[in-house]
Amino acid sequence: MYRDIKNTHSEWRHFIYNEVEYLLNREMKDLPVVRKPTESMIAKYQHMIIPKEGKGIEEVMDLLHNEVLNYNYRSNHPRAFSFIPGPASQLSWLTDLLTSAHNIHASNFANAPLPITIEHRLIHYLSEKIGFDPTLSGGVFVSGGSMATLTAITAGRDAMIPLSRMAEATVYLTAQAHFSVAKAFHIAGFAQTQLRYIPTDDLYTMDVNALEHQIELDIANGYRPIMIVATTGTTNTGAIDDLSNITRIARQHRMWVHADGAFGLSHIFTEEGKQLLKDIDKVDSVTWDAHKLLFQTYSCAMVIVKNKNHLLSTYGVEAEYLDDITSTNENIDPEKLGMELTRPPRGLKLWVTLQVLGEDEIKRRIEYGQKMACYVEQQVQQMANWKIVTVPQLSIINIRYEHPDKTPEENDKVMQYAASRIAQSGYAAAYTTELNHRRVIRFCTIHPETTTADIDGTLQRLNTYVQEA
């Protein structure tokens, strides 16, 4: 047996124990949310050589602890309010540690029968949450929302139109769709001129009347409308497109509907979320990220389709060197449901988390995030010259400072200054985004350990920084 380090078993065991103890004992809330390295530190690693002879592990781990892993945006922090943070459960990273140590190749059922059985069971369980028939639906765990969307869009393309007629196809989305959607269409072979950006209404959801008009116009001009991408929880505002009318229009024109629920779909665990996501069962495919609101470490996302045969038709290729381990229809190999052959069992950590915490705790955490967004709204309403730009939806709220003596452009700069200052302080991350051509500060309050004191402290500091500006 080979050794990666020149240590005895007892020394190695002691080393691993110390690392885990360090992770368990550190108080995330006491660390800066954002810490940026100096230019000289970046240069140090740009020019660091690979040694001819290895160093001691203690020296390398010191670099990791003190520098490499210490200068980042901490998405696990209770005051990380930007980018839809990913507050991961300790159960998730513990399972990551174990699956990495076992080095499981989870592409074929024969290689990892129980981990893959668990992944299939989770897809079945989540399909039922959506309202799909779990005997017909299927899916696969992938690296993230971008890969899930690409996987679904490519399968939808193949289901809707022959590749030889691709130039006739048109697809529909809004400017509020995640940028990975346009990227997926590009990779799947769609030209930019085939993408139709539908206007949004005052709630930043797709204008279904404009959608219907654009589809009819494209048909009249000889195009073949094949796909609509609805967003169920936009990154900017948490807005949910009108699934009832979008799926009605799609059925009328025999189109595929993909719902990007990377963030928002987890709200289906709550009663309010079920109402907001009404008719999600009528779409053809979904993107769902467990590393957002199901409290998993990166990376853990799912693509789920109403009919798994669409994934099998696109991705179920054969290879003679896999003949001996190819599975049956009862135990479909994940590599036949998506792009990856080499893949870890990403679903295992979600399974461990759900087994230990249970559904009720997941529901409580999601509801708590929306409660904290409502608290932000309540506090901002009492602050001079601050206004609510978008009300709390799916734990997201946007706010803006508008000094009456400044122009809109000057107030935009004030917003960016305040966001930059609070990030530099390390206290919180509350960056800006753009809505209606104006800069706003966006709060995403999904961390289950965020307190009202965290929100009060962040708002107080932002208010101080806008006065500075």
Buried (B, 14 or more C-beta within 10 A) or exposed (E): EEEEEEBEEEEBEEBEEEBEEEEEEEEBBEEBBBBBBEEEEEEEEEEEEEEEEEEEBEEEBEBEEEEBEBBEBBBBBBBBBBBBBBBBBBBBBBBBBEBEEEEBEBBBBBBBEEBBEBBBEBBBEBBEBBBBEBEEBBBBBBBBBBBBBBBBBBBBBBBBBEEEEBEBBBBBBBEBBBEBBBBBBEEBEBEEEBBBBBEBBEBBBBBBEBBBEBBEEBEEEEBBBBBBBBBBBBBBBBBBBBBEBBBBBBEEBEBBBBBBBBBBBBBBBBEEBBEBBEBBBBBBBBBBBBBBBBBBBBBBBBBBBBBBBBBBEBBBEEEEEBEEEBBEEEEBBBBBBBBBBEBBBBBBBBBBBBEEBEEEBBBBBBBBBBEBBBBBBEBBEEBEBBEBBBBBBBBBBBBBBBBEEBEEEEBBEBBBBBBBBBBEEBBBBBBBBEBEEBBBBBBBBBBBBBBEEBBEBBBEBBBEBBEEB
